[in-house]
Amino acid sequence: MKQQEVEGVSDFVFTNTLGNPYATNAINFVLDNIVKAYNKSEDVQAGREHREPEPLPHVSVRILRHTACTIMAESELKPKVLQYIIGHANVSVTLDVYTHLDFTMI
């Protein structure tokens, strides 16, 4: 099965059975439903256990991208490699916008 290529990029994380990437809004819809279902279940469980519920926060493709970038940066991936993976023309965008580091760790 040949994978879909979009602007020279392939090997997408979220693909259908034909290997074609899902649209961002479709992934966000699924993630939203997963979080809502979990939080509803957590509310019920917390009520049974007489405790405050611990809901999951909102999750989106954008949040997953920021999280992945931050984790790669924290694992000491070289900034230029991270820039290439994320696909930014300028490394400052990658480091300033897409990483959320505690600079005392560096």
C-alpha angles and dihedrals in degrees: 000000000000113000120230116256121210118189089338094310126116138156094074120188097224110048136151124237090278092055094251118139120249119238115257093246091054091053091046090051091053093045091049091051092049092051093046092049092048093047092049090051091045091053090054093045093047090051091053091049094044094237138116113274118249103214125193115247124242112288126199139163088260092055091048089052092050091046094049092048092049093049091049091049092048089052087062097252107168111261094236091052090049090048089054094048093048091044102233122153091215125044091214090068090053093049099037101041110021103041125069104191134165096231091205085074093062 
